[in-house]
């Protein structure tokens, strides 16, 4: 059986060149699906193109520019004779370490453009290429930082809470059309480059204790390898109905439950 015959779905995928996004994309490619991978630099996905051929279609585009993104996507799909998208994964993002005071307004706008506006643009670009029936899904990727806040990660957390709202809103808006939307909240994973290669760091001003910030911006959870996130990813893309949310780390679920309980008690107190 040829690759075309066994191919299951066609995915529009951002964040495919590194981290958890790359791990998930490799899983899909190995099972025979086709990936339309958005990247800022085609060189970063050259190995995927060489290994998987027409099964991996690179799209070089800036996800913060909707017009340019759709133009590049249309061109890539036409050249590859691909007519529709069945699934979308919005995994492109970066972290910015720095206090709310020290991170500049421009830097805050930049992380919001990439992590939130970029996710919105990828989801809508994929939505506009979906057929009118069949299994159609959009998966957003937030973070445990979209459920709980630590010091020195404010700009990143603001963006990931916004991705949470983006997913929840689009899930409601598309429900009548049979398009399923969910959000994954990864916990800490080793080897993704999240806090190193792919992160921005702003110097701490004298008002703050840099050592205290560095120590307390860590969640303290055990690190998992990237492959450890696959079970949660598989759940989001195969369960019917698609869960509204899932996490890759059990401690994240416990933390969120405790936060929710605390918030509930605070709201009850206000009502009294």
N, C-alpha and C positions, 0 to 999 in steps of 0.2 A: 504494500500500500504506500502510495506517495505521501509526502508531507502535506500536500494540498488536500488529499483525501481524508487524512486523519486529523487535520487541524480543527480545533474545537471553537475557538473564539479569536476575535481580533481586538487587541487591547491598545488604547491610547495611553501612554505611560510617561509621566514625568519623573525625574529623579532616578533614571535608569542607569546612570553611569557609576554610581557608588552607593555604599551603605546598604540599608535594608531594601531600598528600591531595586538595587541590582540583584540582590539575593532572590527577591520575589520574581523578578523578570526572568532570571535563569531557570527557576522552577517551571515557569510557564512555557518557556522555550523548549525545555527538555521534554515536556509532555506533549509538545506538538502545536502549541498555540502560536499565533503570530503577534509580534510586538511592533507597534509604531512608537518608537522611542524618541521623545523630545530631549534635546540636549543643546547647551549653549555652544558646544564645540564638538564637531563630528569626530575629531581625533580621539575623544574620550570614550567613544563606543566602537572604535575601529575593530577591536578584537571580536565583539559581538557580530558585527557585520561580516567579518571574514569567516567566522565559524558557522553562522546560521544562514548566511546568504539572504534570499528573498523572504525568509521567515522573520528577519529583523529589518525593519525599515527605519532608518534614522531621519529625524526631522531637526534640522539645525534652526533654532528659533529662541527668541527671548520671550518667556512666558508672561512677562509683565506688559508686553505690547500685543494686544488682542488682534489688531489688524494684521501685523506681521506674522503672528502665530497662525492665524487661519490661512493666510496666503501660503506660507511654507507647508502647512499640513495639506492643503488642497493640491499643491504641486506634487508632494511626495506620494499621495494616494493615487493621483492620476498617472504618474509615471510607473507605479507598481500595479496598476489596474485593480486597486482595492476600492470598493464602492461604499463600504460602511464600517462603522465601529460598533462593537457589541458591549465592550466594557472599558471603563476609564479608571486609572489609578493616579491620584494626585500626590506624589511623594516628594517632589522637589521642595527643599527648604534649607535654611541655614540658621545657626544659633549666633546670638550676640551676647557676650558677657559684659556687664557693666551696670552700674546702678541707674535707677530712673533719672536721677539728677545728671549723671555724667554722660549718658548716651544722648547725643545731640538730636534735636528734632528731625534733622535730615536723615540721620541713621535710623531713627524710629520709623520714618516714612519708608525707607528703603527695605527694611525687614518686613514691613507690612505689605509692600508692593510684591515682594517675592513670595512670601509665605501665604498670604491671604489672597491678594488680587491675582497672583499667579495661579493659585489653586482654583480660584473661580474661573479664570480664563480657560484653563485646561479642561475643566469639567464642562463648560459651556461649548467649547470647540468640539469635544467628543459628543455631547448631547445632540448637537446639530448634524452629526454624521450618523446617528443611530437610526436603525430601521424602526418601523411602527409596531413591531411585535417581536416576540422571542424573549430570551433571558437577557436583560439589559441592566447593567449595574454601574454605579459610580462609587468609588471608594476614596474617601479623603483620609489623609494621614495627619493626625494631630500629634499629641505627645502626652505623657503623664504630666507635662508642664501645661497642658490644656485642661487639667483637672485640679491642680494644686500649685501653689506658688512658693518659690524659694527666693532668697535674696540674690541680687547680682544677675538675675536672668529675666528682669522685668519685661524688656522689649520682646524677647522670644516668647514669654508666657502670654503677653498681650496678643501676639499674633496667633498662638496656638489655641487660646480661648476663642478667638474669632473664627478659626477654622472649624471648631466645634459648632459654633452657631451657624456657620455656612452650611455644614453638613445637615444639621437638624432642620434648617429652613428649607433646603432644597429637597430633603426627604418628604416633607409635607407637600411642597409645591408639585412634585412629580408623581405622587402616589396614584393619582387618578389615571395617569398614563401607563401605569404598570412598570415604571422604571424604579428600581430599588437603589436606595442611597444609604450608605453607612460610613462610620468613621472608626479608624483604628487608633488606639492610644498606646504606642510602644513604651515599654519601660527601658531601662538602661541596657545597652548592648555594646560589647567590646568590639573594636576593630572597624567601626563605622566612620571614624573621622569626625564625628559630631562635635566634639569639644576641642578638636585639634586642627586638622587640615582644613575642615570646612567651616570653622567658626571665626568670628570677629571678636576681638578683645579691646575694650576701652579702658584706659588707665583709671584707677580709682583716685578720687580727689582726697585731700587731707581730712575732710570731714569724717571719712569712714576708715575702719580698720580692715585693711586689705586681707590680712591673714584670716580674720574672722569670716569675711565674705567668702573667701576661697573655700574654707572648711564647711560653711553652712549652706553653700549652694549645691552641695552634694546630697543626693537622696539617701545614701547609705545602703541601698539595696544591692543584692548580689548581681554582678554583671553576667549576662547571658551572651552566648555567641550569636551571630546574625542568623544562623540557621534555626535557632531557637524561636524565632518569630514566625516561622513558616506555619505552624499549627494554627495560630490565630488568623494569619492571612488566608489560609485555606478555608477556615470557618466562614470568613466574611465573603468569600467569592463563591462558596458552594451551598451554604445553608439556605433553605427556602422556607419561610421568608428570610431575607438578609437581616442579620441583627443590626440594630441602630448603632451599636457600639461594641467594641471588644478591645482587650488589652493583651499585650504579649507577656505580661508579668503579673503573677498573682498578688504580689505586694501592692501593685498599683490599684488593683480592685479593692483591697482592704483599706488602703489609704483614702480612696474616693468614698467608700461607704462611711468611714469615720467623719470625713469632711461634710458629707451630706447630712449626717446625724447632727453634727454641730450646727450647721446652718439652719436645720429644721428647728432646733431648740431656740436659736436666736430669733427666728421669725415668730415662733410662738410667743416669745417674750414681748416682742413688739406689738403683737395683736392684743395682748392683755393690757 
